């Protein structure tokens, strides 16, 4: 394995990187730089795998059920960008979930593809998107015959899974490839977890290993099922976008994760799932704090995501009173992500904290949260991003065309996309979204709008 080779290094490094594996001189790199090398004799190259990395990618493909798998050190973002760039061209359109990660939108910018949106229903109590249905995909493809790629996020940030086998069948009946952003679902298909999109027939599937499996942050896999996509073209696009000096620390992390899942993945996933079942059974005693268990409009739910609905003070109280850091908090929602590294002790600690807080917590607000209406798309995304414009107070931006993104991060899903008209619904969504990030680094009191006479109103 790569890690064993790194530990055995003894040669004098007259090559990159500049720290020269000298941990004594640079104590902040201790435990890191000793294993940090460049492409040297005896070590494989992640961008041109022939030995260890090639074997690791073959093992990953067999493990997840793909024809080919590509290791990524640029996260799922790199996999999404490479997939869209490899497939789309010649004026073909991109049919995507409106609630897609910003990387999908950035891929649309790079390809200059016109975007068409799938808008799944929204849970009225939580305001989160539910499953995309195969019927919705079929209707959209019928309406937009120029679609060259469909992109669906499953599972979502909140753990909602869509019917990928049926969606793949709909896409393939029209010879349109399906890309599934499964960044949050690298564990799917192991043990009793829901089926992975790879085995469900998707053409391209992107997974972040680091989100739920034992791997370092920034590591991911791109799985390819050829037929409607060209694996060589996908690999070439990955090579264009991935750094030419991929970290061996990250690469060894991917290899170690794949080999662990080969040996122990099924048993480890079953153990994890049993702990989650016990947690959810204990959470039934909660009264003022509610644990989301899916419902109407949800094809399947990833049980590893613990989505809580309670008072807005829940996340700060978890931090302050119990030393627990949630993944995400916005308004009444708090998301606690679990992973393969969780134990009975860690989940028991979280459950005890919630049961304690529940005794004094205020019940969550239950007023229905309306699904935001899709704004009018006036300009293609790439045109709006390239157009001149100016920053305007939010109320003055009403009726004009946005020239920037606004997104809540996490999960990185845009509330406003360049080229869309700013209407009352947009302003209400921005006000309700909590902490927002804008392309031009300002607050929600302003919006950057394109300055094109005749196209602003």
C-alpha positions in Angstrom: 0.0 0.0 0.0 1.0 3.6 -0.6 1.0 4.4 3.1 3.4 1.6 3.9 5.8 2.8 1.2 5.6 6.4 2.6 6.5 5.1 6.1 9.5 3.3 4.7 11.0 6.3 2.9 14.7 6.8 3.7 16.2 8.5 0.6 17.5 12.0 0.7 14.8 14.1 -0.9 16.4 16.3 -3.6 13.0 17.0 -5.0 9.8 18.8 -4.1 8.2 19.7 -1.7 10.3 22.3 0.0 9.9 21.2 3.6 12.2 18.2 2.7 10.3 16.0 5.2 12.2 18.0 7.9 9.6 18.0 10.7 12.2 19.1 13.3 12.7 22.5 11.4 8.9 23.0 10.8 7.1 21.6 13.9 3.6 22.7 12.5 4.1 20.0 9.8 5.1 17.2 12.3 3.1 14.1 11.4 2.3 15.4 8.0 5.5 16.3 6.0 7.1 12.9 6.8 4.6 11.3 4.3 4.4 14.2 1.9 6.2 13.6 -1.4 6.0 14.3 -5.1 5.9 11.8 -8.0 9.2 9.9 -7.4 10.7 6.5 -8.4 8.7 3.7 -6.9 5.5 5.6 -6.4 2.5 5.7 -8.7 1.0 8.8 -10.2 -2.7 9.5 -9.4 -3.1 11.4 -12.7 -1.6 8.5 -14.7 -2.3 5.4 -12.5 -0.4 2.3 -13.4 0.3 0.4 -10.2 -1.0 1.0 -6.7 -3.5 3.7 -7.7 -4.7 1.7 -10.7 -5.3 -1.3 -8.5 -7.1 0.9 -5.9 -9.4 2.3 -8.6 -10.2 -1.2 -9.9 -11.0 -2.2 -6.3 -13.3 0.8 -5.9 -15.1 0.0 -9.1 -15.7 -3.6 -8.0 -16.7 -2.5 -4.5 -19.3 0.1 -5.6 -20.4 -1.8 -8.7 -19.1 0.6 -11.4 -17.4 -0.2 -14.7 -14.7 2.3 -13.8 -13.8 4.5 -10.8 -11.6 7.6 -10.7 -9.9 8.8 -7.5 -10.2 12.6 -6.9 -8.3 14.9 -4.5 -10.4 17.9 -5.4 -13.6 16.7 -3.7 -17.0 16.0 -5.2 -16.8 19.5 -6.8 -14.1 18.3 -9.1 -16.1 15.2 -10.0 -19.2 17.2 -10.8 -17.3 19.8 -12.9 -15.5 17.0 -14.8 -18.7 15.1 -15.5 -20.6 18.0 -16.9 -17.7 19.2 -19.0 -17.1 15.8 -20.4 -20.7 15.2 -21.5 -22.3 18.5 -22.4 -21.5 20.5 -25.5 -23.0 21.6 -28.9 -25.8 23.6 -27.3 -27.2 20.7 -25.3 -29.1 21.7 -22.1 -28.6 20.7 -18.5 -31.6 19.4 -16.6 -30.7 19.7 -12.9 -32.3 19.9 -9.5 -32.9 23.5 -8.5 -31.5 22.5 -5.1 -28.2 21.4 -6.6 -24.8 22.2 -5.1 -23.2 25.3 -6.5 -20.6 23.1 -8.3 -23.3 22.1 -10.7 -24.1 25.7 -11.5 -20.4 26.5 -12.0 -20.2 23.6 -14.4 -23.1 25.1 -16.3 -21.2 28.4 -16.5 -18.1 26.6 -17.9 -20.0 24.8 -20.5 -22.4 27.7 -21.3 -25.2 25.3 -21.1 -28.7 26.5 -20.7 -30.2 25.2 -17.4 -33.6 23.6 -17.0 -34.8 22.9 -13.5 -36.4 20.0 -11.6 -38.3 21.4 -8.6 -39.2 18.6 -6.2 -41.8 19.3 -3.6 -40.8 20.9 -0.3 -41.6 19.6 3.2 -44.0 22.3 4.5 -42.8 22.0 8.1 -39.1 22.0 7.5 -38.7 23.7 4.1 -36.4 21.1 2.7 -36.6 19.6 -0.8 -38.1 16.1 -1.0 -37.4 13.3 -3.6 -37.2 14.0 -7.3 -39.8 11.7 -9.0 -39.2 9.8 -12.3 -42.5 11.3 -13.5 -41.1 14.8 -13.1 -37.9 13.9 -15.0 -40.0 12.3 -17.8 -42.2 15.4 -18.1 -39.1 17.7 -18.1 -37.4 15.7 -20.8 -40.6 15.7 -22.9 -40.8 19.5 -22.6 -37.1 20.1 -23.2 -35.9 17.7 -26.0 -32.5 19.4 -26.2 -31.4 18.2 -22.7 -28.0 16.4 -23.0 -27.5 15.5 -19.3 -29.7 15.1 -16.2 -28.2 15.8 -12.8 -30.0 14.7 -9.6 -28.8 15.1 -6.0 -29.4 12.0 -4.0 -29.1 11.8 -1.0 -29.7 15.5 -0.3 -27.8 17.3 2.5 -30.7 16.4 4.8 -30.6 12.7 3.7 -33.6 12.5 1.3 -33.0 9.8 -1.4 -34.7 9.7 -4.8 -35.8 6.7 -6.9 -32.6 6.5 -8.9 -33.4 3.2 -10.7 -36.6 4.6 -12.1 -35.1 7.9 -13.0 -32.2 6.2 -14.8 -34.7 4.1 -16.8 -36.5 7.3 -17.8 -33.3 9.0 -18.9 -31.9 6.0 -20.8 -35.2 5.5 -22.7 -34.3 8.9 -24.2 -30.6 8.2 -24.5 -29.8 10.9 -22.0 -27.1 10.2 -19.4 -27.8 10.6 -15.7 -25.3 12.2 -13.3 -26.0 11.7 -9.6 -24.4 13.9 -7.0 -24.1 11.3 -4.3 -21.5 13.4 -2.4 -23.3 12.6 0.9 -23.8 8.9 0.1 -20.5 7.1 -0.3 -21.8 4.7 2.4 -25.0 3.8 0.5 -25.2 0.2 -0.7 -23.2 -1.1 2.3 -24.9 -3.1 4.9 -28.6 -2.2 5.2 -28.3 1.3 3.9 -30.3 2.4 0.8 -29.0 1.3 -2.6 -26.3 3.4 -4.2 -26.8 5.3 -7.4 -23.9 3.4 -8.9 -25.7 0.0 -8.7 -29.0 1.7 -9.5 -27.9 2.5 -13.1 -26.7 6.0 -13.1 -24.1 6.8 -15.8 -21.9 9.0 -13.6 -21.9 9.1 -9.8 -19.8 11.4 -7.6 -19.1 10.5 -4.0 -17.3 12.4 -1.2 -15.4 9.7 0.7 -14.6 12.1 3.5 -18.2 13.0 4.4 -19.2 9.7 5.9 -16.3 7.2 5.4 -12.8 7.1 7.0 -10.9 9.3 4.6 -9.4 12.8 4.7 -11.3 15.9 3.7 -11.2 16.7 0.0 -11.1 13.0 -1.1 -13.7 11.6 -3.5 -14.5 9.1 -6.2 -16.1 9.5 -9.6 -17.8 6.3 -10.8 -18.4 5.7 -14.5 -20.9 3.3 -16.2 -20.1 3.6 -19.9 -22.6 3.4 -22.6 -23.9 6.9 -22.9 -20.7 8.5 -21.7 -17.1 8.1 -22.9 -14.8 7.1 -20.0 -11.7 8.3 -21.8 -13.2 11.7 -22.2 -14.3 11.8 -18.5 -10.7 10.9 -17.4 -9.3 13.5 -19.7 -11.5 16.1 -18.2 -10.6 15.0 -14.7 -6.9 15.4 -15.7 -7.6 19.0 -17.0 -9.2 20.0 -13.7 -7.3 18.1 -11.1 -4.0 19.4 -9.8 -0.9 18.1 -11.6 0.6 17.6 -8.1 -2.0 15.5 -6.2 -1.2 15.1 -2.5 0.1 11.7 -1.6 -1.4 12.2 1.9 -4.9 12.5 0.3 -4.2 9.8 -2.2 -3.1 7.3 0.5 -6.2 8.2 2.4 -8.4 7.2 -0.5 -6.5 3.9 -0.9 -6.7 3.2 2.8 -10.5 3.9 2.8 -11.1 1.7 -0.2 -9.1 -1.2 1.2 -10.9 -0.8 4.6 -14.3 -0.9 2.9 -13.2 -4.0 1.0 -12.3 -5.8 4.2 -14.8 -4.5 6.7 -17.3 -2.3 4.9 -20.3 -4.5 5.2 -19.8 -5.4 8.9 -18.9 -1.8 9.8 -22.0 -0.4 8.0 -24.3 -2.9 9.7 -22.8 -2.0 13.1 -23.2 1.7 12.4 -26.8 1.2 11.2 -27.6 -0.8 14.4 -26.3 2.2 16.5 -28.5 4.5 14.5 -31.6 2.3 15.1 -30.9 2.4 18.8 -30.5 6.2 18.7 -33.7 6.7 16.8 -35.5 4.4 19.2 -34.3 6.5 22.1 -35.2 9.7 20.3 -38.9 8.7 20.4 -38.9 10.0 24.0 -38.2 13.6 22.7 -41.1 15.9 23.0 -40.1 19.5 22.2 -37.3 18.5 19.9 -38.3 16.4 16.9 -36.2 14.0 14.8 -37.1 13.8 11.1 -38.1 10.4 9.9 -39.2 11.1 6.4 -42.8 10.9 5.2 -44.9 11.7 2.2 -42.8 12.7 -0.8 -39.7 10.9 0.4 -38.8 7.8 -1.6 -36.2 6.7 1.0 -34.3 8.3 3.8 -30.6 8.0 4.7 -30.8 7.2 8.4 -27.2 8.5 9.0 -28.5 12.1 8.9 -30.0 13.2 12.2 -32.2 16.2 11.2 -33.7 17.9 14.3 -36.4 20.4 14.5 -36.4 22.5 17.6 -35.9 26.0 19.0 -33.2 28.2 17.3 -31.1 28.0 20.5 -30.7 24.2 20.1 -27.3 24.3 18.2 -25.8 27.0 20.5 -26.9 25.0 23.6 -25.4 21.8 22.2 -22.1 23.6 21.8 -22.1 25.5 25.0 -23.7 23.1 27.5 -22.6 19.7 26.0 -19.5 20.3 23.8 -21.2 18.9 20.7 -20.7 20.7 17.4 -23.5 20.1 14.8 -22.9 20.0 11.1 -25.5 22.7 10.3 -28.0 25.0 12.0 -30.5 27.3 10.4 -33.6 28.6 12.1 -35.4 25.7 13.8 -33.3 23.1 12.0 -30.2 21.5 13.3 -28.4 18.7 11.4 -26.1 16.2 13.2 -24.2 14.1 10.7 -23.0 10.7 11.7 -20.2 8.7 10.1 -18.5 5.3 10.1 -16.3 6.6 12.9 -19.1 7.1 15.3 -19.4 4.8 18.3 -22.1 3.8 20.8 -20.5 6.3 23.2 -20.7 9.2 20.7 -24.3 8.6 19.8 -25.3 8.0 23.4 -23.7 11.3 24.4 -25.7 13.1 21.7 -28.9 11.4 22.7 -28.3 12.2 26.4 -27.7 15.8 25.5 -30.9 16.0 23.5 -33.0 14.4 26.2 -31.6 16.8 28.7 -32.2 19.9 26.5 -35.7 18.7 25.6 -36.9 19.2 29.1 -36.4 23.0 28.9 -36.6 23.5 25.1 -39.4 25.5 23.6 -41.5 23.6 21.0 -40.5 24.4 17.3 -42.6 26.8 15.3 -45.0 24.7 13.1 -46.2 27.4 10.7 -46.0 26.0 7.1 -43.0 27.0 5.1 -44.1 27.7 1.5 -42.0 26.3 -1.4 -40.3 29.3 -3.1 -41.5 30.0 -6.6 -38.9 29.6 -9.3 -37.8 33.1 -10.4 -38.0 34.0 -14.1 -34.8 33.2 -16.0 -34.2 36.2 -18.2 -30.6 35.6 -19.3 -28.5 32.4 -19.6 -26.3 31.9 -16.5 -23.0 32.4 -18.3 -24.2 35.6 -20.0 -25.4 37.1 -16.7 -22.1 36.4 -15.0 -20.1 38.1 -17.8 -22.4 41.1 -18.1 -21.5 44.5 -16.5 -23.6 45.6 -13.6 -23.8 47.4 -10.3 -24.6 46.8 -6.6 -28.1 48.0 -5.7 -30.0 48.1 -2.4 -32.2 45.0 -2.3 -35.5 46.9 -2.7 -34.1 48.8 -5.7 -33.0 45.5 -7.3 -36.7 44.5 -7.5 -37.6 43.7 -11.1 -34.0 43.7 -12.3 -31.8 40.8 -13.4 -29.3 39.3 -10.9 -25.7 39.2 -11.9 -24.5 37.0 -9.0 -25.2 34.0 -6.8 -26.6 34.1 -3.3 -26.3 30.8 -1.4 -26.6 29.5 2.2 -23.4 27.6 3.0 -23.7 24.9 4.1 -25.1 23.2 2.0 -24.0 25.5 -0.9 -27.4 25.5 -2.6 -28.1 28.9 -4.4 -31.2 30.9 -3.4 -30.6 33.3 -6.3 -28.8 32.4 -9.6 -27.3 34.9 -12.1 -29.8 35.7 -14.9 -32.9 35.4 -12.7 -35.3 38.3 -12.1 -35.4 39.6 -8.6 -39.0 39.5 -7.4 -40.8 39.6 -4.1 -40.4 35.9 -3.7 -36.6 36.1 -4.1 -36.4 38.9 -1.5 -38.5 36.9 0.9 -36.4 33.8 0.4 -33.2 35.7 1.0 -34.6 37.2 4.2 -35.5 33.8 5.4 -32.4 32.0 4.4 -30.2 33.1 7.4 -26.4 33.4 6.8 -25.9 34.0 3.1 -22.8 34.2 0.9 -22.8 36.4 -2.2 -20.5 36.3 -5.2 -19.4 39.8 -4.5 -18.9 39.5 -0.8 -21.6 41.7 0.7 -24.7 41.2 2.9 -28.3 40.5 2.0 -29.1 44.2 2.0 -27.7 44.5 -1.5 -27.8 42.6 -4.8 -25.5 42.9 -7.8 -27.6 43.3 -10.9 -26.7 43.3 -14.6 -26.8 46.7 -16.2 -28.2 45.8 -19.7 -30.7 48.4 -21.1 -33.9 46.8 -22.3 -33.2 43.6 -20.4 -33.4 44.8 -16.8 -37.2 45.1 -16.6 
